[in-house]
Amino acid sequence: MTLNTIILLVISNVFMTFAWYGHLKFKDSPIWIAIFASWGLALFEYAFQVPANRIGSEVLSITQLKILQEAITLVVFTVIAYLVFGETLKWNNLVSFVLLVGAVYFAFLK
């Protein structure tokens, strides 16, 4: 696994989290603005995600890439939900994350 892949996936997921959920901070804006703003952010998400997968596929299987990406997505989402939206982390969220880390561990076993 390369550090470049992880860094690119983190950046990609920051853009995607804001594309999917950022508009919820601006619920008074027309939906068409939210759609186009989200679409524009998603373009940047792909600009980082595609190279991350290309680089990562040199050393990881596609399944490993997907599981890694999902784990990164949850971490990035949790941080943004806390910092931007004021969400709190509950015990069941922590248990879910621990189970996900277990899934990542098993996915990378030889």
Phi, psi and omega in degrees: 000137182257147178296325178301319178299313182296314180299314180296321178293324177296312179300315178304315182289332174297312178299317184292322178298318177291326177295319183280322190239343184302324181296343179291344174282349184232053185295343178280346179285149177300147183298326182295328177291318178299319181296311182291323177295317179296319179297319178296319177294323180296330176300316178292325177302313180292329179296336177259327184289318182298311177297325178301315180290323177297313181293313183295329182290349176289333184234347182240153172283165178298322178296317177297320177300316182295316180294319176299315181298319180294320178296316177297319179304314182293322178294312180299314180300316181298316179296313181294319179300322179287309186286321187265321186254355178071020178291150175251151180272125181258164183302320182291332174294317179297318178298318179299318180293320178299318178295323178294319176300322175299320178298318178297316179304310181293327180294331184262002175294142179277000000 
